[in-house]
Amino acid sequence: MKVLDLLEEIEEICDTSAGVPLTNKIMVDKAELLEIVDDIRKALPDEIQQAQFIKDERERILNDAKEEYETIIKDAEQRAEVLVDQNEITTRSKQRAKEIEDSAAAGAKQLKMSTYDYVDKVLYDFQEKMEYLNGQYFGEMYTNLQNTFQGIGDRLVENRNEIRELSYKTQMDE
């Protein structure tokens, strides 16, 4: 998957980039990083197309099931019309038509349920992939940013405390 490769490339850049002394920051080539981000944007539509294909395939399967159901119903109705000549035959044919209709409805329902299960599994797998990518790459980047800002905040508190202490000592003529 190209997006994963590009994200690994960003990770490698972060791992191999020169660090800024006394900070948790690194220096990276902006153009190189932006080029990789652009490549990720270009690759994402493939993932979206894959999801669209799954949706279209689901629709196709449902339409096929509906057509099969309608064909079976038409067949049952035609058979019933042929047998209308006699009362006993008519009664039996109506009963058989109902059985065929129920069977077709049950078959169509089962086919729909199987299709929903299949599509749900494919979407679930895709969702898990997206959550994994988010947790693996973006969660880590967010944590690193949060830690960096926390470190800066802690440093600022220390510096302000030091300035207050110097101010106090100056005020007390020490």
C-alpha positions as CSV (number, residue, x, y, z in Angstrom):
1,M,0.0,0.0,0.0
2,K,1.6,3.2,-1.2
3,V,0.3,5.4,1.6
4,L,2.0,3.2,4.2
5,D,5.3,3.3,2.4
6,L,5.1,7.1,2.2
7,L,4.3,7.3,5.9
8,E,7.3,5.1,6.7
9,E,9.4,7.4,4.6
10,I,8.3,10.4,6.7
11,E,9.2,8.3,9.8
12,E,12.6,7.6,8.4
13,I,13.2,11.3,7.7
14,C,12.2,12.1,11.3
15,D,14.6,9.3,12.6
16,T,17.6,10.4,10.5
17,S,17.2,14.2,10.6
18,A,19.6,16.3,12.6
19,G,18.4,17.4,16.0
20,V,18.3,21.0,17.4
21,P,20.5,21.2,20.5
22,L,18.7,21.4,23.9
23,T,15.3,20.7,22.3
24,N,13.3,17.7,21.2
25,K,13.1,19.2,17.7
26,I,14.6,18.1,14.4
27,M,15.5,19.9,11.2
28,V,13.9,18.5,8.0
29,D,13.9,19.5,4.4
30,K,10.5,21.2,3.9
31,A,10.4,20.6,0.2
32,E,11.1,16.8,0.7
33,L,8.4,16.5,3.4
34,L,5.8,18.5,1.3
35,E,6.5,16.3,-1.7
36,I,5.8,13.2,0.4
37,V,2.5,14.7,1.7
38,D,1.5,15.5,-1.9
39,D,2.2,11.8,-2.9
40,I,0.0,10.7,0.1
41,R,-2.8,13.0,-1.2
42,K,-2.5,11.4,-4.6
43,A,-2.6,7.9,-3.3
44,L,-5.6,8.3,-1.0
45,P,-8.2,8.4,-3.8
46,D,-7.2,4.8,-4.6
47,E,-8.3,3.8,-1.1
48,I,-11.5,5.8,-1.6
49,Q,-12.1,4.1,-5.0
50,Q,-11.7,0.7,-3.3
51,A,-14.5,1.6,-0.9
52,Q,-16.7,2.9,-3.8
53,F,-16.1,-0.5,-5.6
54,I,-17.3,-2.3,-2.5
55,K,-20.4,-0.1,-2.4
56,D,-21.1,-0.6,-6.1
57,E,-20.6,-4.4,-5.8
58,R,-23.1,-4.5,-2.9
59,E,-25.7,-2.7,-5.1
60,R,-25.1,-5.0,-8.0
61,I,-25.6,-8.1,-5.7
62,L,-28.8,-6.6,-4.3
63,N,-30.2,-5.8,-7.8
64,D,-29.4,-9.4,-8.9
65,A,-31.2,-10.8,-5.9
66,K,-34.2,-8.6,-6.7
67,E,-34.3,-9.6,-10.3
68,E,-34.1,-13.3,-9.4
69,Y,-36.9,-12.8,-6.8
70,E,-39.1,-11.1,-9.5
71,T,-38.4,-13.8,-12.0
72,I,-39.4,-16.5,-9.5
73,I,-42.6,-14.5,-8.7
74,K,-43.5,-14.1,-12.4
75,D,-42.9,-17.8,-12.9
76,A,-45.2,-18.7,-10.0
77,E,-47.9,-16.4,-11.3
78,Q,-47.8,-18.0,-14.8
79,R,-48.0,-21.5,-13.3
80,A,-51.0,-20.5,-11.2
81,E,-52.9,-19.0,-14.2
82,V,-52.4,-22.3,-16.2
83,L,-53.9,-24.3,-13.3
84,V,-57.0,-22.1,-12.7
85,D,-59.2,-24.4,-14.9
86,Q,-60.3,-26.6,-12.0
87,N,-61.1,-25.6,-8.4
88,E,-58.9,-28.3,-6.8
89,I,-56.0,-27.5,-9.1
90,T,-56.5,-23.8,-8.5
91,T,-56.4,-24.4,-4.7
92,R,-53.2,-26.5,-5.0
93,S,-51.6,-24.0,-7.4
94,K,-52.3,-21.1,-5.1
95,Q,-50.8,-23.0,-2.3
96,R,-47.7,-24.0,-4.4
97,A,-47.4,-20.4,-5.6
98,K,-47.4,-19.2,-2.0
99,E,-44.7,-21.7,-1.1
100,I,-42.6,-20.6,-4.1
101,E,-43.2,-17.0,-3.2
102,D,-42.2,-17.6,0.4
103,S,-39.2,-19.7,-0.7
104,A,-38.1,-17.0,-3.1
105,A,-38.6,-14.3,-0.4
106,A,-36.6,-16.4,2.1
107,G,-33.9,-17.0,-0.5
108,A,-33.8,-13.3,-1.4
109,K,-33.7,-12.4,2.2
110,Q,-30.9,-14.8,2.9
111,L,-29.0,-13.5,-0.1
112,K,-29.4,-10.0,1.1
113,M,-28.3,-10.9,4.6
114,S,-25.2,-12.7,3.2
115,T,-24.4,-9.7,1.1
116,Y,-24.8,-7.3,4.1
117,D,-22.5,-9.6,6.1
118,Y,-19.9,-9.6,3.4
119,V,-20.0,-5.9,2.8
120,D,-20.0,-5.3,6.6
121,K,-16.9,-7.5,7.0
122,V,-15.1,-5.7,4.1
123,L,-16.0,-2.3,5.6
124,Y,-15.0,-3.4,9.1
125,D,-11.6,-4.6,7.7
126,F,-11.1,-1.3,6.0
127,Q,-12.1,0.6,9.1
128,E,-9.6,-1.4,11.2
129,K,-6.9,-0.6,8.6
130,M,-7.8,3.1,8.9
131,E,-7.8,3.0,12.7
132,Y,-4.5,1.2,12.7
133,L,-3.0,3.8,10.4
134,N,-4.4,6.6,12.5
135,G,-3.2,5.0,15.8
136,Q,0.2,4.0,14.4
137,Y,1.2,7.2,12.6
138,F,-1.0,10.1,13.5
139,G,-1.5,9.2,17.1
140,E,2.3,9.0,17.5
141,M,2.8,12.3,15.8
142,Y,0.1,13.9,18.0
143,T,1.7,12.5,21.2
144,N,5.2,13.8,20.1
145,L,3.7,17.3,19.4
146,Q,1.8,17.2,22.7
147,N,5.0,16.2,24.6
148,T,7.0,19.0,22.8
149,F,4.4,21.6,23.8
150,Q,4.3,20.3,27.3
151,G,8.1,20.5,27.5
152,I,8.0,24.1,26.2
153,G,5.3,25.0,28.8
154,D,7.4,23.4,31.6
155,R,10.5,25.3,30.5
156,L,8.5,28.6,30.4
157,V,7.2,28.0,34.0
158,E,10.8,27.4,35.1
159,N,12.1,30.5,33.4
160,R,9.3,32.6,34.9
161,N,10.0,31.3,38.4
162,E,13.7,32.0,37.9
163,I,12.9,35.6,36.8
164,R,10.6,36.1,39.8
165,E,13.3,34.8,42.1
166,L,15.8,37.2,40.6
167,S,13.3,40.1,40.8
168,Y,12.7,39.2,44.5
169,K,16.4,39.1,45.2
170,T,16.9,42.4,43.4
171,Q,14.0,44.0,45.3
172,M,15.6,42.8,48.6
173,D,19.0,44.2,47.5
174,E,20.7,40.8,47.7
